[in-house]
């Protein structure tokens, strides 16, 4: 694989207008591509986030959705691999929606599709979140490739499940993307901590594009989109505004860390007794 990979995160605060969000995201993706990025990552539910009625109105299929068409065009126009954050997907034969991350190759073709596995059903900061009211969990891990680098796909709340990241690492992931709308209440204490931990324990790069600002019913996202290296060093972090951050990933540094501190190689799966075999 190439020694270097330039990555960029788009951070925005979505409104309840899909058209407005698409227009704003288009400009930010162009800014990200202008950094020389090979890979650009959008946040979770960047087309809009809010109560169930809003989410249902924003839902679309992958076959003929306007957001999918827009992202395909951006990837093709800029010659980038685009991790399209996540959108709310409507699927034939499914009563509930999916929280879906679509990856587009530089020709604008769909390269991979990951449906968020872990539903955000919590009570934090005096707010109740019930993602499972409108959405169903995915049932499969997904890896793909970008310029020879193995890429693992996750979304937001997945970050709290280290076994998922270990599976991706065992499957060969050298970087993992985390589109998110991580809450302000939990983000101030857990966002950076968890991202850096996932990078350190799996000796991979973590590229996390978050929403920021208020979005509905007094709820708010933390922002501070972040790129961390396999040693847990923060390579780039976003301020509290619509913006783009970028960094260059170095495969040599990752390989050196894995050689000198071979925690992945030293695993003993037979001794763990895990029902998942991880």
C-alpha positions in Angstrom: 0.0 0.0 0.0 1.2 3.6 -0.4 3.2 4.9 2.5 1.0 8.0 2.9 -2.7 8.7 2.8 -4.3 12.1 3.2 -7.6 12.1 5.1 -10.1 14.8 5.9 -13.2 15.2 8.1 -16.1 17.4 7.4 -17.8 18.8 10.5 -21.2 20.6 10.3 -24.3 21.3 12.3 -27.2 20.0 10.3 -30.6 21.7 10.0 -34.0 20.1 9.4 -33.7 21.0 5.7 -32.2 18.2 3.6 -31.7 20.5 0.6 -29.8 23.1 2.8 -27.6 20.4 4.3 -26.7 18.9 1.0 -25.8 22.4 -0.3 -23.6 23.1 2.7 -22.0 19.7 2.7 -21.1 20.1 -1.0 -19.0 23.1 -0.3 -17.3 21.5 2.7 -16.5 18.4 0.7 -14.9 20.6 -1.9 -12.8 22.3 0.8 -11.8 18.9 2.1 -10.8 17.7 -1.4 -8.7 20.9 -1.8 -6.5 19.8 1.1 -5.3 17.0 -1.2 -7.3 14.4 0.7 -7.6 10.9 -0.8 -10.3 10.1 1.7 -13.1 12.4 3.0 -15.4 11.5 5.8 -18.8 13.2 6.5 -20.6 13.1 9.9 -23.5 10.8 11.0 -27.0 11.8 9.8 -25.7 15.0 8.2 -28.8 15.4 6.1 -30.7 16.1 9.3 -31.2 14.8 12.8 -34.2 15.1 15.1 -37.4 13.4 16.2 -38.8 10.3 14.5 -41.1 12.3 12.2 -38.2 14.2 10.8 -36.0 11.1 10.3 -38.8 9.3 8.4 -39.2 12.3 6.1 -35.4 12.3 5.4 -35.2 8.6 4.6 -34.3 7.5 1.2 -33.2 4.3 -0.7 -29.7 3.7 -2.0 -31.0 3.1 -5.4 -32.6 6.4 -6.2 -32.0 8.7 -3.2 -31.0 12.3 -3.9 -28.3 12.3 -1.2 -26.7 9.2 -2.6 -26.7 10.8 -6.1 -25.2 14.0 -4.7 -22.4 12.1 -2.8 -21.6 10.0 -5.9 -21.2 13.2 -7.9 -18.9 14.8 -5.3 -16.6 11.7 -5.2 -16.4 11.6 -9.0 -15.9 15.3 -9.4 -13.1 15.5 -6.9 -11.6 12.1 -7.5 -11.8 11.1 -3.9 -13.0 8.1 -1.8 -16.0 9.5 0.2 -17.2 7.9 3.4 -20.7 9.4 3.3 -21.1 9.7 7.1 -24.5 8.2 7.5 -27.9 8.7 6.1 -31.3 7.3 7.1 -32.0 4.5 4.6 -35.4 3.1 3.6 -35.3 -0.5 2.5 -38.0 -2.5 0.7 -39.4 -5.2 3.0 -38.2 -3.5 6.2 -40.6 -1.8 8.6 -37.8 0.2 10.2 -35.1 2.4 8.7 -31.4 1.8 8.8 -28.6 4.2 9.9 -26.4 3.6 6.8 -22.8 4.6 5.9 -22.2 4.4 2.1 -18.6 4.6 0.7 -18.1 5.9 -2.8 -15.0 5.3 -4.9 -13.3 8.0 -6.9 -15.5 7.1 -9.9 -18.6 7.8 -7.8 -19.6 4.1 -7.6 -20.8 2.6 -4.3 -17.9 0.7 -2.9 -19.2 -0.5 0.5 -22.3 -0.2 2.6 -22.3 -0.4 6.4 -25.4 -0.3 8.6 -24.9 0.8 12.1 -24.9 -2.2 14.5 -25.5 -0.6 17.9 -28.7 1.4 18.4 -28.4 4.5 20.6 -31.0 3.8 23.3 -29.8 5.8 26.3 -30.8 8.4 28.9 -28.0 11.0 29.4 -27.9 14.6 30.4 -31.6 14.7 31.1 -32.4 13.6 27.6 -33.8 10.3 26.3 -32.6 8.9 23.0 -34.4 5.9 21.4 -32.8 5.2 18.0 -34.5 1.8 17.9 -37.9 3.5 17.7 -37.4 4.2 14.0 -34.3 2.2 13.1 -33.1 -1.4 13.1 -29.5 -2.5 13.8 -27.2 -3.8 11.1 -25.9 -7.3 11.5 -22.4 -7.3 9.8 -19.0 -5.8 10.1 -17.7 -4.1 7.0 -14.2 -3.5 5.7 -13.1 -2.1 2.4 -10.0 -0.5 0.8 -8.8 3.0 -0.1 -5.6 3.3 -2.1 -4.4 0.0 -0.7 -5.2 0.8 2.9 -7.7 -1.5 4.7 -10.6 0.6 6.0 -13.0 -0.4 8.8 -16.4 1.2 9.0 -18.3 2.2 12.2 -20.8 4.8 13.2 -21.1 6.9 16.4 -22.4 4.8 19.3 -20.4 1.8 17.9 -17.4 3.6 19.5 -18.4 2.2 22.9 -18.1 -1.4 21.8 -14.4 -2.2 21.6 -15.1 -5.7 20.4 -16.3 -4.3 17.1 -13.0 -2.4 16.6 -11.0 -5.5 17.6 -12.9 -7.5 14.9 -12.1 -4.9 12.3 -8.4 -4.9 13.4 -8.2 -8.6 13.2 -9.7 -8.4 9.8 -6.8 -6.1 8.8 -8.1 -2.6 9.3 -5.3 0.0 9.3 -7.7 2.9 9.8 -11.3 3.1 11.1 -13.8 5.9 10.3 -16.3 7.1 12.9 -19.0 9.4 11.5 -20.9 10.6 14.5 -23.4 12.9 16.1 -21.9 12.3 19.6 -23.8 14.1 22.3 -22.5 17.3 24.0 -23.2 15.8 27.4 -21.2 12.6 26.9 -18.7 14.1 24.4 -17.0 16.4 26.8 -15.9 13.4 28.9 -15.8 10.5 26.6 -15.3 11.5 22.9 -11.6 12.0 22.7 -10.9 9.4 25.4 -12.7 6.6 23.5 -11.3 7.6 20.1 -7.8 7.5 21.3 -8.3 4.3 23.2 -9.7 2.6 20.0 -6.6 3.8 18.1 -4.1 2.7 20.8 -5.6 -0.8 21.5 -6.0 -1.6 17.8 -2.8 0.1 16.7 -4.6 1.8 13.8 -5.6 5.3 12.7 -9.0 6.6 13.7 -10.7 9.3 11.6 -13.8 10.7 13.3 -16.2 13.3 11.7 -18.7 14.6 14.2 -21.7 16.9 14.1 -21.6 20.0 16.4 -24.3 22.4 17.8 -27.9 22.0 18.8 -30.3 20.0 16.6 -33.6 19.3 18.3 -35.5 19.4 21.6 -32.5 20.9 23.5 -30.2 18.1 22.3 -26.8 19.0 21.0 -23.7 17.3 19.4 -20.2 17.8 20.8 -18.2 18.4 17.6 -14.4 18.3 18.0 -14.0 16.0 15.0 -10.7 14.3 15.5 -7.9 12.3 13.7 -5.7 10.1 16.0 -2.7 7.9 15.1 -1.9 4.4 16.4 -0.1 5.8 19.4 -3.1 7.8 20.4 -1.6 11.1 19.3 -4.2 13.6 18.1 -3.1 14.7 14.6 -6.0 17.2 14.0 -9.0 18.4 16.0 -11.9 20.7 14.9 -13.0 23.9 16.6 -16.7 24.5 17.3 -17.9 25.5 13.8 -18.6 24.1 10.4 -15.2 23.2 9.1 -12.7 20.7 7.7 -9.7 19.1 9.4 -7.1 17.0 7.6 -4.0 15.0 8.3 -1.5 12.7 6.6 -1.4 9.1 7.7 1.9 7.3 7.6 1.9 3.5 7.2 5.6 3.3 8.3 4.7 4.8 11.7 1.9 2.3 12.2 4.1 -0.6 11.2 6.8 0.5 13.5 4.4 0.8 16.5 3.0 -2.7 15.7 6.6 -4.1 15.5 7.9 -2.5 18.7 4.8 -3.1 20.8 3.2 -6.1 19.2 0.0 -6.3 21.2 -2.1 -7.3 18.2 0.4 -10.1 17.4 0.5 -11.2 21.0 -3.2 -11.9 21.3 -4.2 -15.3 22.7 -7.8 -15.8 21.4 -7.9 -19.5 22.6 -7.6 -18.4 26.2 -10.3 -15.7 26.2 -13.4 -18.0 26.1 -15.3 -15.4 24.2 -18.6 -16.6 22.7 -17.9 -14.5 19.6 -14.4 -16.0 19.1 -12.8 -12.6 19.2 
